Amino acid sequence: MNIKVRYFASMRDRMGRAEETVTVDREGITVEELWRRVAGGQEMPPNLLIAVNMEYTDASRQLKSGDEVAFFPPVTGG
């Protein structure tokens, strides 16, 4: 199954790319499992914002083929 992954703001700089398509071998992987795959096994940063198909969610969300996952850094205000 294919999942489109997009990175925004400082996450784009950290990952070194704005987006990619990831092919995984099974349905039902979680966002956290996807993160570990795209981040070379690194733990997910605390307070990372996640959206699946433009809807905010958490790292336990299970994914299906064709989903779009977006990672955003925490928002701060001033």
C-alpha positions in Angstrom: 0.0 0.0 0.0 1.1 3.6 -0.7 0.9 6.4 1.8 1.8 10.0 0.9 3.8 11.7 3.7 4.2 15.5 3.9 6.4 17.6 6.2 5.8 21.2 7.1 7.9 24.0 8.5 10.9 22.8 10.6 9.8 19.2 10.1 10.6 19.7 6.4 14.1 20.9 7.4 14.6 18.1 9.8 13.6 15.4 7.3 15.4 17.0 4.4 12.3 16.8 2.1 8.9 18.2 1.8 7.0 15.0 0.9 7.4 11.4 -0.2 5.4 8.4 -1.0 6.0 5.4 1.2 5.2 1.9 0.3 4.4 -0.4 3.2 3.7 -4.1 3.0 0.5 -4.3 5.1 -2.6 -2.3 5.9 -3.2 -1.1 9.4 0.2 0.3 10.4 -0.1 3.2 12.8 1.2 6.7 12.3 3.9 6.0 14.9 5.1 3.0 12.9 5.1 5.0 9.7 7.1 7.8 11.5 9.8 5.3 12.6 10.1 4.0 9.1 10.5 7.5 7.5 12.7 8.8 10.4 15.2 5.9 10.4 13.9 4.4 13.7 14.0 7.6 15.6 11.3 8.2 18.3 8.6 10.7 17.4 9.2 14.2 18.7 7.0 15.2 21.6 4.1 17.5 20.8 4.3 16.6 17.1 1.1 17.5 15.3 -0.3 14.9 13.0 -3.0 15.0 10.4 -4.4 12.1 8.3 -6.3 13.2 5.2 -6.4 16.8 6.6 -7.9 15.7 9.9 -5.9 16.1 13.1 -5.3 12.8 14.9 -2.8 11.0 17.1 0.0 8.5 16.5 -2.2 5.5 17.2 -4.3 6.0 14.1 -4.2 3.1 11.8 -3.5 3.9 8.1 -4.9 2.5 4.9 -3.7 2.7 1.3 -4.0 6.1 -0.2 -3.9 8.0 3.1 -2.1 11.3 3.3 -0.2 11.9 6.5 1.2 15.3 7.4 3.6 16.1 10.2 3.8 19.6 11.7 6.0 21.0 14.5 4.3 22.3 17.6 2.7 25.7 17.2 4.0 28.4 19.5 2.6 31.9 19.8 3.9 35.1 21.1 
